[in-house]
Amino acid sequence: MKKLVIKINNADNVLVALQDLPAGTSILHDGNTYVTVDEIPAKHKFFMQDMKTGNEIMMYGVLVGKVQFDVKAGMRMNVDNTKHAAEPFAYRHTHYKWEAPDVLKYANRSFNGYHRKNGEVGTANYWLFIPTVFCENRNLDIIKESLYSELGYAVDDKYKSYTHKLVQAFEKGEDISTISFEPKVNQTNRTFKNVDGIKFLTHNGGCGGTRQDADTLSKLLAAYAHHPNVAGITVLSLGCQHLQVADFKRDLFALDPDFDKPLLIFEQQKAQSEEQLIQNAIRSTFEGLMLINRQRREAAPLSKLCVGVKCGGSDGFSGISANPAVGYCADLLVALGARVLLAEFPELCGVEQEMIDRCVEQSIAEKFIRLMTEYDDLAHKVGSGFYMNPSPGNIKDGLITDAIKSAGAARKAGSAPIVDVLDYTEPATKPGLSLVCTPGNDVEATTGKAAAGATLILFTTGLGTPTGNPVCPTIKVATNSVLAKRMSDLIDIDTGPVINGEKTINEMGEDILEYCIKVASGEEIPKAVQLNQDDFIPWKRGVSL
């Protein structure tokens, strides 16, 4: 029989509804009987006991809020009776002990990736176009339109065909409502069989903002050029902008003094015309594509993987199904010597102490404390704060406070020790779990995670989101089966069986790892990659949650 509710931690004083519970529902849980006072939709919480104004609300074993007025047992938690609260945090000289999962059955496993000369291994083989300034976005759009369909990377021909039929009907005076849409299977007839895609990092920076913004953008673009999934780069520059080509090359060679990938640079103010600039960029890039097409996938140990864990469009099941399942996968990866990246600092609000206690060195913990404090202070200066992070969609589906959201979000990093804390654009170099300072904003976070070196991203969602990344294959993991079925064109993995009691967290985590290995080998193509969901947004510090 399917369970009606779940108590996540023994210290909790709220229960989570696993299905819709009408008012007056009697529930037997752990030997106690609870009766719902209100209707409790699935994913929402209700109080286990009568509580007074100011009483602390515990969930996931941590403080997540305080009661705003007296409530009765069985009442639904909502934004009126509950407000965000979190414990203060500090370094405590703890000695964190971790029991790694048994990974013996993965000892001889490998994936087929692209080996780079610096020792890193990519899960894909991309050519990357980079503008140093927003002035070049239009030129990149023209190049993209010229290359995508011709080289076999376009996925939107079905819409062009539909529009063409609408135009024909209009010109003939026919009723356009009779025109049918005919989906077509994506073509895989690519000119370059070993080039997984050509990607474009259009952005709105490089000039006009602060010099600090340009400097950060330079480091971000350099990190993408250096990325293991990138085999060659075309750079378009105007010439007079803040972000100079020399700055970009400085940051690129600081990451790798022996950088040897094809790097093509074109500056418009030195060209005879826009036409010549675009023509030369297309021809030279075509020659570069011919070169990187010679590369082949070869076996690599799982320790060469670098996996980012991310959640977006979260719901009340995120911390119960998808995130802990991804967390177990993360623990398996760490035990195998791989790198795992947890970002979204606003969504660690309320679990800071747990993160601090898991840091392997005091200096790492202190860096985390500094970055968290500085970031939250900057947010407060513009009239916001981490406590304002939950979106209307999060709240509607049961994430009432930021601490609730954070406590569930942190579970996608498993329980491994934290070996490093990285500021935005810093590379992940140590095997194990690292924290990466980014906003919670889906695209800003995935953009920063790829910059740190993630070669795969596991992205959990309860509400659904089309987010992807230009250079890092993004795997969508649904928290519930209803979403997985409704948005099957976006979702790769369904963790709904955890909610239904059909699979354990560990079983689901192993399934996720198996899928990661297939994606890393090019045997499975995630939906975000199939749809060219290539989202890229650089972060301006302190103005985004």
N, C-alpha and C positions, 0 to 999 in steps of 0.2 A: 504494500500500500504506500502511495506517495506521501512523503512528509508534508505537513501543512506549513511548518515554521522551522527556522533554524536559529540556534543561539551560537554565535561564532566563537566566543571566548567565555570561559567560566566566569570571568569578572564582569561580563556585560549585564546590564539591567534593561535591555530591550530585546525583543525578538523580531526576526525578519520574516515576513510572509512570503512563502514560496508559490502561492497562488492566491487569487482573490478570495478574501474572507468577508462574508457579510457581517454586519453588526449582529451581535448576539451569538456568534460562533463559539462553541466550547471546545477548547484545545487541551489535550493532555500532553504535557512535555516534561520529561525527566521527573515523572512522579507528581508533578504539580498541574493543577487545572487553571486555565486562563480563559476568560470570556471577553471577547472583543466588544468594546463600547461603541466604537465607530466602525464603519466599513473600512477595511484595510486592503487596498489594492496590492497585488503581487509586487514585490520589491520594496515595499514600504515597511516601516517599523512601528511597533506599539510597545507601550511601557509595561513592564512586568509587575510593577508595584505602584502604589500611590506615592506621589512625589510632591515635595514642597517647592515653593519659589526659591531658586538659587541652587537646588540640588544638582549634583553632577550626573551627567549621562555618560555611561561607559559603553563602548562598542569596539570590537577587535582588541579588547583589553586595555584601551587607552581612553582618556578623556576626549570626548568629541563635541560636547555642548553642555549648556546649563538650562534648566527649566525656567521659563519666564513667568509662570503662574502655576498654582496648584493644579495637578493633573491626577486622574484616576488610572488605576491599572486597567489595561485594555484599550486606552485611548491611543489614537494615532499620533505619531510624531509629525509635526509640521513646522512651517517657518514662523508661525505665531507663538507656539508654546516652546520652541527650541531655538537657541542662538548659539553660534560658534563659540567654543572655548577650547583651549589647548594648554597643556602643561608647559611651564618654562623649561629650558634645556641648558645643559652645561657639560663640559668634559668631566668624566667621573673616574678615570683611571681603572676602568673595568677590563677584564680579560675575557674577551668573547670566545666561547668554545662552539665550534661547528662540527656537526657530524655529517660528513659528506655522503650523498647517496651512493649506492653500489652501482658502478658503471662498468663492471667486468664485461658485460655482454656487448659493450661498445668499444672494447679495447682495440679491436682490429678494424673498426669501421673507418671509412674515409669518404670524402666527397671529391668530385671532379671539378676543379677550378682553374682559373688562369693565374699561373705563377709569374710574379713580377721579379725583376732583378734585385730589388731590395729585400726579398725574402717574404713579402706579403703575398697573399693569395686572394684573388677576386672571385666573386660568385657570378660575375657577369663581365662582358667585354664591351664597353661603351666608348663612343667618340663624343667629346664634350665641347660645346660652344659657350664661350664666356664673353660677355660685354664688360668692360671696365667701368662703363657709365651708361645710364639709362638712355642717352642719346642714340646708342647703337641698337636699341631694342627693335626698331623698325627694320633695320638691315637684317637682323637675325630672323625676324618674322618672314622676310622675303626668302632668305636662304632655306628656312624650314619648309616653307610652302613648295620650294623648288625641289628639295631633296626627299621629303617624306614619302610621297606617293611613288615617285620614280624609283626609289631604292627599296620600297616594300615595307616601310615602317608606319604608314598611315592606317588608322583604325576607324576613320569616320567617313569612308566612301559611301556607306549606306545612307548617311544623311544627305550627302551631296546628290546621290542618285534620286532620293525622295524629293529634294528641293527642285531638281531638274524636271521631274515629272509634274510638280506643281506649276512651274513656270510654263511648261508646254500646255497644260490644261488651261491656265489663265489666258495664254495667247490665243487659244482656240475657242475661248468663251465657254469652256466646260465647267461643270460644278466640281470644285476642288475637293469637296467632302467625299467624293467617290474614289479619290486616289488612294490606293493602299500603300502602306509602308512595308517594304520587304527586307527584313534583316538578312544580312549576308554573313557567312562565316568569315572571320578575319583571315586575310591571305597571309601565307607564310612564304611566299615566293620572293625571297629577298635576294638582292644582288650579291651581298656579302654575307655568306652563311654563318661565319664565325664572329660577326659583329652584331651584338644583341640589340643595339639601338644607337641613334644619334640624339643627344640631349641638349637642351638649351636653358641656360640659367638667366633668363631675363629678370630684371629687378629694377627698382626705382632709386638706386643709390649711385655712389661714385662721385657726386658733385652736388653742390648746393646745400648740403647739410653741414654738420660739424666735421672738422678734420678727424676727430676720433671715430666718427661713423665710417669715414672713408678707410681709416686704418683697420677697423674691425672687418669691414667688407673685404679688404684686400686679403686678410688672413683667412677669411671664410672661403673666398674663391680659390686661394692657393691650396687650402685643405681639400677642396673638391678636385682640383687638378691632380693632386697627389694621391687621391683615393685609389685603393686597389682595384675597384671595378672600372676605372677609367684607363683607357689605353692610349688615347691621344687627345689633343686639345687644340681648338682654334680660338684665338682671342681677337676680339674687335675692340679697338680703342678710337675715341675721337681725337684726342691729343692734348687738349687744354684742361682736362678735368682734374679734380683733386686726386683721384686714384690714378696715378701714373703707372704705366707698364713697368717701369723700373721698381716701383714699390711692390707690385704683384710678383715680379721675378725674385725680388729679395726675400719675400715671405715664402715663396715656393722652394727656393734653394736652401732656406733655413730649415725647412722640414726634411729635405733630402738633398744634401750637397752633390750627390751623384745622380740627380734626376736625369733620366735619359729617354723619356717618352717623347714622341713627336709633338712639338710645340710650335704652332703657326701663329704669328702675330701680324695683324694688319691695322694700320693707323689711318683713319679717314682723311685727316688734314694733311697727310703726305701723299695721298692718292690723287691721280689726275681727275677722277670723277667717282661718283658713287657707283656707277656702272662698272668701272674698272675694279673698284674695291670688292664688290660682290662677286664679279666674275673670277678674280684671282683667288678669293677665299673658297669658292666652290671647287675650282680646279685643284688647288693645293690640298684641300680636304679630301677630295676624291682619291688623290694619290696616297694620302695618309690612310684612308680606309682600305686601300689595296694592301698596304703594308700590315696593318693590324689584323687583317683577315687571315693572315698566315698563322696566327696564334691558335693553339688548340688547348682544350681542357685536359688536365692531367690530375692524377690522384693526389690528394693532400690529406693529412690527418685532421680530425675534427678540431684539434687545438688551434688550427689556423682560422677558425671562424671568429667573427666579431659581431655579436648580435645585440641590437638595440631593442629594449622593451618599452612599449608606449601604449597609452590608453587614450581614447577620445570618443566623444559621444557616449560617455559612461552612464551606466544605470545602476539600480540597486542590486543587481546580480554581479556586477563587474568584480567586486571583491570576494565573491563566493564561488564563481565558476572560472571565468576566463583568466583573471589575473593570477589566482593561485596556481592554475594549471600551467600558465606561462612561467610562473615562478619556479615550479618544479623542473620545467625544462631548463630554466636558467641555472638552477643548481646542478643539473646533469652536465651542462656545458662547462660550468666552472670546475667541476670535478674532473672534467676531461682536459683541462688546461686552456680552454678558450676564454675569450673576453666577452663580458656582458656589460651593457651600458644602461643605467637608469637615469633619466633626466627629469624635467618638469619640476623644478624646485618649489613653485607655489603649491604643488600637489604633494609636498612632503611636510606641509604645515600641520603640526599635531603629532607627527611621528619623528620629529627631529632627534629626540633622545635615543630612540631605537637605532637610528642611522649613526649617531655619534658613538654609541656603545659598540657598534659592529666594526668601527674603523680599526685597522690593524696598528696604526701609529697615532700618537697624539697630534703630530703636525698635520696629518690628514684630517683628523676631527676638527682641529682649529680652523683649517681652511674652509671646511664645510660650514662651520658656525659663522665665519666672516662673510662668506658669499651669501648665505641665507639672510643674515642680518642686514647687509648692505642692500640687497635686492628688495627686501620688504620695506626698508626705510625709503628707498627711491619710489616705490609704489605709493607709500603714504604721502610723499611730498606732492604727488599729482592727484591726491584725493582718493586714493584707492588703498588696497592692502590685500594680502593673501586671503584673508577671511571672505573677500568678495568674489572669490574664484568660481564657485559653482554657477553654471549657466542655467537659464530657465528650463532647458531640457533635462539637465542633471537633477534639478529640484523636483520637477514633475515626476521623474522616475525614481525618487526615493533618496537622493543624495542631498540632505537638508543643510548640512554645514560643510565647510571646507575640510574640517578635521575628519568627518565621515568619509568624504571623497578621498582624502589623502591616505587614510588608514587602509582603505581598500586598494588604492592605486599602488601603494608600496609593496603589496603582496606579489606583484608581477616580477619583482627582483629576487624572489625566493628568500633564502635565509643565510646565504654565504657571507663571509666577512667582506668588508669594503676595503679594497687594496689601494684605491686612489680617488681623489676628487679633482675634477677637471673644470677649469673655467671655460667659457664659451670659446670655441675654435681650438682648444688645446687637444692634442692627439692622445688617444688611449694606447699606452705602450705596455702595460703590465697585464699578465694573465690574471683572470679573476673579475670580480664585480667592481665597477667604477661608477661614481656619480658624476653626471655632466650637468653643469649649470645652464639651463634653458628655461624659457617660459613654459606654461602648460599649454598654450596655444598650439593646436595640432601641428600646423605646418612649420611654425618657428621651431618647435621642439624636434620634429623629424629632420629639419634642415640642419640643426645643431648636432644632432646625433650622428648623421652621416658625416659631418665635418670632423667629428671625433674618431671616425674610422669604421662605423658600423657597416658591415657588408650584407647584412640582412636586418630587417626590422619586423618584430612581432607586434602587431597593433591590435589591441583588444577594443571592442566596441559593443555597447548594449543598445544604442539607438541607430547606429549605422552612419558611416562617413566615407566619402570617396577619396580621402587623402592618400597620396602616394609620395614618392620621392624620385627625382631624376636619375640618381646613380645607385640607389640602394633598394633592391626588391623588397616591397612591403607586403607582408602577409596579414590579412585581416582575420581576426579571431572573434567570433560572435559569442556573447555571453549567454544567449538563449536561442532555442530552436525556432521560435516565431520569427525573430529577426533573420536568422540564417535562411529561412525559406522565403521570406518576403523580399529580401535584398540579396538573392542568390547570385546576382550578377556582380556583386561586390565582395561577398564573403567567401573565404577559403576554408575555414575550419569552424565547426559548430561545437561549442562546449556545453550546449544545452543538456546532453546526457548526464552531466554532473548534477544539474538542478533536478533532473528527473530520477536520480538515484541509479542510473544505468551504468555509470562509470565512476571510478574514483578519481581524485585529483591527480594522483600519480600515473594512473593509466592514461589519462588525457594528456598529461605532460609528456609522456613517452610518445604518444601519437604526434604531438606537435613537433618534437625533435625529429621524428622520422620525416615529417613533411619538410622541415628545414633542410635536411640533408638532400632531399630530392630537388628542392628549389636551388640550393647552392650548386648542385650538379647540372642544372639546366633541364632536368627531367620533368619538373612541374613549373608552370608559369603562373604566378599569382595574378589574381584578377586586376589588381592595381597596375601591374605591368602590362597586362593584355590591353588595358584601356588607356595606356599612356597617361596615367594620372601622375604627372611630373610636377608636383607642387614644391615651390622654393620661395621662402620668405626670410630674408636676413632679419635678425633681431636688433632693435634699437633699445639699449639697456634701460630698464626701469619703467617703460611705458606699456608693458604688455604682461598679462597674466596667463 
